[in-house]
Amino acid sequence: MQLYELASLIRSKNAGPFTLTFDILFNDEENYTRVRDSGALNAQSFARLYGVSDNTVRFFTCDNAKGFKISIPRRFPAGDPADADLHGGQQHAPLMAIDIP
Amino acid sequence: MSDGSEVRVISATGTLGGGAMDQDTLREAISMGAHVVGADAGTVDAGPYHLGSGTCAYSRDSVMQEVDTLLATVPRGVPIILGSAGTAGGDPHVEWVTDIVREVVAERGLERRVASIKSEQDRDYLKTMMRRDRIQPLENAPHFDESVIDRSTRIVGMMGVEPIQHALTGGADIVVAGRASDSAVFAALPILKGIPDGIAWHVGKVVECGTLACETMKRGTMYSRLDSGGATIRPIGEGLRCTPQSIAAHSLYENSDPYLHPESSGILDLTHSAFEQVDDVSVRITGSAFRPAERYSVKLEGAELIGYQSVIVGGVRDPLIIRQLDSWLDIVKSRLEARAVQILGSLKREDWRIDIHVYGRNAVMGASEPRREDLPTEVGLVVCLTAPTQALASKLADLARQPLLHQPIPEWSGAITGFACLFNQASLDRGPVWKWCTHHIVLPDNPMDMFRLEMHDFH
């Protein structure tokens, strides 16, 4: 199945003007643990998907929120002339299609 | 308030002037008993423009309407705290909101003591602190030195609870705070009243976005009751409900780390926080801790003017151009450069820039777009010219028109028009643009060194 079919929310947002953060949240324990234990979602798979280097990716597994958080430096600061997503809210689409065994 | 050890905090809205404030639920919250009402009035989300230009993201009417609602609903004796006034919390923003408050107080025939807390930073002070090695970069910070300080339009420091507490102990009915930690707006009074820091700061973190911490965000008011062991968060409004997950998930929102949230005086640590559903809509939070900082710190936000922009908007539909778009755009850019040298000889290449956003391909995600090679049916082009003056930006846009419109491709013999220009006049003058020029903390000798408190008695 694809990640977006299992998650209740996948979103991206600025965490301040210099960092981009992604949240993947689940409504039920079963889907959350399935994704957590699948090994499909981690700092390395994220880095490959987004074309960034591994060591800039911060990856968190949050059992109490039933979700994952990933944070990376923004390629350009928010509002930079080269940037086209002021709030950082539309950067999450590639995560949606991740295949979960 | 019958229980002396419980502190009750209301969050009236997550964004002052944004239209989410609801008078009926605010009135209901007040009737349940409150010690303080807070409203977050600003954000960096809206970009550096507001700090640089000295303006608010909302109109005066919108902000005034909500200040009026607050003054009509909150009785004297329950202080109102507005944090990060006027979106950016600079001195003109604080003055602008203070003036709105003055006007509403007068119109309603009230008497109120109003504290303005200004947070703009003096350039000489910052340079002195830099030389004393008291300015440190945060994660992913841009380069920051004395020349950046000189070039900046405006730099603010983000206040913690201390300046707000000074205003409250000075008898303020209303606090118009410059740039402030969103959570500090709500944590200030509870901490003053002896609520443990971890509980006070966590409540601030949950309620500062208003009803965003509920399962579904709608209009309403957030009501929280804090005691020495924890806090209960209750949303007031139709269809609003907090759950342990909605509260836990909210601490992820807009934060790079889910558990550790730095503030001026320490770090809020949610690693061991527990959330319990206590009725249909309310959640109790326990276990939130606060690790006091060794050194008190104040985060800086600064805006530097990078120039003025002109923008051309249009599209391309010819699939032969679309399949060679990168090389076509490269030629357009080099033809523009050649014309700029010819016509605007005194303008150095490093003093202007061209950015072309390709909608339909990779405008939104830029270099991270995994499907960049897909061929869309059409693309939208937003061509931005940035230069030291508006006149120069506009001239560059004029010079870009010929290459955009009539750049040939090898497949077609004869003159073509390769660009569907949306507007006439082709370019829009956008005005000044700023960038965020700092992401650093200052280690002041005293928390109040960096903030200026003024009291006004309005009637």
Chai-1 contact restraints between the chains, C-beta under 6 A:
chainA,res_idxA,chainB,res_idxB,connection_type,confidence,min_distance_angstrom,max_distance_angstrom,comment,restraint_id
A,K13,B,E254,contact,1.0,0.0,6.0,A-B,restraint_1
A,A15,B,E254,contact,1.0,0.0,6.0,A-B,restraint_2
A,A15,B,N255,contact,1.0,0.0,6.0,A-B,restraint_3
A,A15,B,S256,contact,1.0,0.0,6.0,A-B,restraint_4
A,P17,B,V44,contact,1.0,0.0,6.0,A-B,restraint_5
A,P17,B,W436,contact,1.0,0.0,6.0,A-B,restraint_6
A,F18,B,N140,contact,1.0,0.0,6.0,A-B,restraint_7
A,F18,B,H439,contact,1.0,0.0,6.0,A-B,restraint_8
A,T19,B,N140,contact,1.0,0.0,6.0,A-B,restraint_9
A,T19,B,S256,contact,1.0,0.0,6.0,A-B,restraint_10
A,T21,B,S256,contact,1.0,0.0,6.0,A-B,restraint_11
A,D23,B,L252,contact,1.0,0.0,6.0,A-B,restraint_12
A,L25,B,A249,contact,1.0,0.0,6.0,A-B,restraint_13
A,Y50,B,S368,contact,1.0,0.0,6.0,A-B,restraint_14
A,G51,B,S368,contact,1.0,0.0,6.0,A-B,restraint_15
A,F60,B,P258,contact,1.0,0.0,6.0,A-B,restraint_16
A,C62,B,P258,contact,1.0,0.0,6.0,A-B,restraint_17
A,N64,B,A248,contact,1.0,0.0,6.0,A-B,restraint_18
A,A65,B,A248,contact,1.0,0.0,6.0,A-B,restraint_19
A,A65,B,A249,contact,1.0,0.0,6.0,A-B,restraint_20
A,A65,B,L252,contact,1.0,0.0,6.0,A-B,restraint_21
A,K69,B,L252,contact,1.0,0.0,6.0,A-B,restraint_22
A,K69,B,P258,contact,1.0,0.0,6.0,A-B,restraint_23
A,S71,B,S256,contact,1.0,0.0,6.0,A-B,restraint_24
A,P73,B,N140,contact,1.0,0.0,6.0,A-B,restraint_25
A,P77,B,W436,contact,1.0,0.0,6.0,A-B,restraint_26
A,G79,B,G47,contact,1.0,0.0,6.0,A-B,restraint_27
A,G79,B,P48,contact,1.0,0.0,6.0,A-B,restraint_28
A,D80,B,K435,contact,1.0,0.0,6.0,A-B,restraint_29
A,P81,B,D355,contact,1.0,0.0,6.0,A-B,restraint_30
A,P81,B,C384,contact,1.0,0.0,6.0,A-B,restraint_31
A,P81,B,T386,contact,1.0,0.0,6.0,A-B,restraint_32
A,A82,B,D355,contact,1.0,0.0,6.0,A-B,restraint_33
A,A84,B,H357,contact,1.0,0.0,6.0,A-B,restraint_34
A,A84,B,A363,contact,1.0,0.0,6.0,A-B,restraint_35
A,A84,B,V364,contact,1.0,0.0,6.0,A-B,restraint_36
A,D85,B,V364,contact,1.0,0.0,6.0,A-B,restraint_37
A,L86,B,G47,contact,1.0,0.0,6.0,A-B,restraint_38
A,H87,B,D45,contact,1.0,0.0,6.0,A-B,restraint_39
A,Q90,B,V364,contact,1.0,0.0,6.0,A-B,restraint_40
A,P94,B,P370,contact,1.0,0.0,6.0,A-B,restraint_41
